[in-house]
Amino acid sequence: MSTVEDAYFGDLIARLTALRTALAEPMARAQAAIVETARRDGLVYVFGTGHSHMLSEEVHFRAGGLALTVPILAGPTMLHEGAVAGTAYERMDGIVRPIFERYPIGPDDVLFVSSNSGVNAAPLEAARIGRERGATVIAITSVAYSTATANGRERLADLADIVLDNGSPPGDAVISVPGSELKVGPVSTAIGVTIINAIMAGVAAELAGDGDPPIYLSANMPGAKDINQKLIARFRPRNPHL
């Protein structure tokens, strides 16, 4: 392993270790909100644009994941239909409201909004819509990044009921390239995925006390077909991506 690779591993591990303590309280609040939502038969929606949309897909139909999660996905705000255009779209006011018409988010639900920079129009609009509909809005964002770039603008962190600060630096990348002023090694995705999976694991453990928590099994595991089909039948009417 090269020095740069080792430095990236070390930096990421150190950040995750620090966040275990720094995020203990807001993660506990997020877990409690989701448990309450699950007990009311509500859903957990997850939205992000650009690379942040990967958190939506991370929790969707995932082995070991909760079936009550619903990704909010729209091609123009992601990367695969055109990264340059997607970057422009996520800065446009008004683009999210028609996307959210497909998802009946309400007071019994939780809405995660992921945005590392925390200042683009689309994630802020998503958080506002979540609040309008009475959902609990949870932000996964970098407070340092959004503070550095806001220039007086509202930030995602200002709109959320619960803020999970991923601790990533402005610009996201953390490792200097030797002989250059450039940096590589973004950390926001790895941290965000870890945060949301940790919360969902805690939720599943608490729901287990109520009976069988709605957890998908890997399709290659014994009994997975029957368990997963029951969960699909239960949640497909409310999850357009199943």
Order of alpha helices (4+ residues) and beta strands (2+ residues): alpha-alpha-beta-alpha-beta-alpha-alpha-beta-alpha-beta-alpha-alpha-beta-beta-beta-alpha-alpha
